[in-house]
């Protein structure tokens, strides 16, 4: 035992050896005292636990250089300058130029997590690929089905089937996706509205939650839902290698873009004729099919020589709006990279000092700071004037100093209501209770349930 202790740089302090199971006292080269039996040393070559824990911690701890190398391996960057430990979040940037996000070194290194935007797109596109393979039909994104109010991840009008991939941010608060916890409630409310609209319009909606994690589970769930809705499948097997082939094609066209001094901004390759998003060396963003890119075509704006009209980037077309571009929250993206008609959601910093996220085209067409709009509600646009009948259900005291004259019918604000018929009290968003083109305003749930029960009793 003494020879082994010396071999490990320490000493055996015990004077008497009893048997292989009786602990002896040892000291390691760093002065740690610990008991250990001979059996452990012979069979497991065990030594000082404190030193062992430190070595493990050093391995897990990592360094800023290691994190930067990991990010570079994935085509991205680690933007942080200081590294504390494996559980303190750092700032990261992916190769696609998505807004920076925060994640712990441990999740990047040991759980292989990466850009949440890329991850959502990949899972959504996997679901689209599975649906299209099972049915032989196309499932593009769609806003028309909800009268432009909301977007469905994929929809086929012939089959009257839509799908929604719900990432973790649909179920729990995530700092990257939600400005505050009320944003999570708003997202959940929006999901419920989409489901209700699908029922009203006779659309069969398939929801794939993030915890249906593996490709096998996704295939099984989608197949089960299609059969439940009576959809005839053209195949019973899905080869996900075909999906990965599409990724290889995307890499191929990305290299062509790089050879032209530009970038491919799209995350998904569908086929050679479906346009992808591109960016040239001069910062112009444009759509063009892979076939045209392969044949040698490139930036139409550079070809013309001058960028005119609506094809000017935001920085040239709307100088006042470009001045409100958030200086830090949009990563490497700038007003030079987007047209004024872009549906991309970005961060803004208003003259008022408020920060918020909004689509570029919505801002170009006149949408202002939501916080200031709330302050500047005029009597003519207020709930009290626009929807006086609904205003009668405004709770008399639970909304504090806020009155029906201080809000508008379509506002995304949750307030308290009191039913005139049954006296039920509940809180709900103004836009849920107001009549909009896509649906009728939501009423008192208690009264609605009572009417349903009365109708059921009448029929029976």
C-alpha positions, 0 to 999 in steps of 0.5 A, a space after each residue: 500500500 505504501 508503494 502504491 501511495 508513493 506511486 500516486 505522489 502521496 503517503 500511507 499513514 497507517 502503521 497496521 494492515 488488518 485486511 483488504 476491507 479495513 480502511 487505511 489512512 492516506 494523504 495525497 500530494 496536495 495534502 488531502 487526508 482520506 481513508 481507503 481500503 486495499 480492495 478499492 485500490 487493487 480493483 478500481 485503482 481509486 485514489 483521492 476523491 477531492 483530487 478526482 472531483 477537481 479533475 472532473 470539474 476542470 474538464 466540465 469547466 471549459 474555457 472561453 477559447 474552447 467555447 469559441 472553438 465549439 461555435 466555430 465548428 458549427 459555423 457560428 461565434 461565441 460573442 461573450 468576452 468573459 467565461 465564468 463557469 459551465 452554468 453561466 450563460 454566454 451570448 452566441 451567434 449562428 451562421 445564418 445570422 439569426 438574432 444572438 441568443 444566450 445559452 450555458 456552455 454546458 448545454 452547448 458542449 454536453 447537450 449539443 444545443 444550438 440556435 433556437 431559430 434554426 432548431 425550430 425551423 428544422 423540426 417544423 420542416 421535418 413535420 412538413 416533409 413527413 406530411 408531404 411524403 405520407 400524402 403526396 400533397 404540398 403543405 406551405 405556410 399559410 396566412 389566408 386561412 386566418 384572414 392574415 391575422 395569424 400564420 399556420 406552419 403548414 396547410 393543404 386546402 385540398 385535404 383541409 389539413 393544417 399542422 402546427 409545430 409547437 416548440 418549448 416556448 409554446 408551453 413554458 417561459 423562455 427568456 429568449 422568446 418571451 419579453 415577459 411572462 405575459 408574452 407566454 400567456 399571449 402565445 398560449 391564447 393565440 394557439 387556442 384562437 388558432 384551434 378555435 378558428 380551425 374548428 369553425 372553418 372545418 380544418 383538421 389541425 395536427 399539433 406536434 409538440 416539442 416533446 415528441 422528440 425523435 423522428 420515429 415519434 413524429 412519424 408515428 404521431 402524424 401517421 396516426 392523426 392522418 388515419 384518424 381523419 380518414 386521409 388515404 396514405 400513399 406510403 406507410 414508410 418514411 425515409 428521413 435520409 431523403 430529408 437529409 438529402 435536402 440539407 445537402 442540397 442547401 449546402 451545395 447552393 450555399 457554396 454557390 452563393 459564397 462563390 458570388 461573394 454572398 450568402 444563402 439566407 434560407 434554412 430549408 431546401 424544398 426543390 430546385 424550383 422553390 425560391 430561396 432567400 439570398 444576400 449579395 456582397 452589397 447587402 441586397 436581399 432577394 428571392 430566386 430559385 436554385 435552378 436560376 442560381 445554378 444557371 449563373 443568375 445572381 442579384 437582380 439589383 446589382 444587375 440593374 445598377 441602381 436599386 429603385 422604388 420598393 426594392 430599396 432596402 429599409 435604410 434607403 426607402 424609409 429613413 425615419 423608420 430605419 433610425 428606430 432599428 434597435 442597435 443591439 438586439 438584432 445581431 448582425 442584421 441591419 436596415 440594409 439587409 431588408 426590404 420595407 415589405 419584409 415580414 421578418 420580425 425584428 427589434 425596435 427602439 422608438 424615439 420614446 425610449 420603448 423597446 418592442 419586436 414587430 414585423 418590418 412591413 407592419 412598421 412601414 405601413 404605420 404601426 407605432 410603439 404599442 406602449 405609446 399607442 396605449 397611452 394615446 387612446 382617443 375617445 373616438 377609438 376607445 372601447 366605450 365608443 366603439 363597442 358600448 355594449 361590451 363596455 357595459 361588462 367592464 368590471 367596476 373596480 378590478 381594473 383600477 383607474 383604467 376605464 373603457 375610454 382608455 383602451 381600444 377593442 382590438 388591444 392585446 391587453 388582459 382586463 377584468 370583466 363582469 357578466 351582466 346576466 350571471 355576475 360571473 367575473 373573469 379576465 380576458 384579452 380585449 381582442 378576444 372579446 371584440 368582434 373581428 373579421 375572423 371571428 365573433 367576440 368571446 362571451 361569458 364562459 359560464 353563460 355559454 356552458 349553461 346554454 349548452 347544458 340547457 340545449 342538451 337537456 331540451 334535446 334529451 
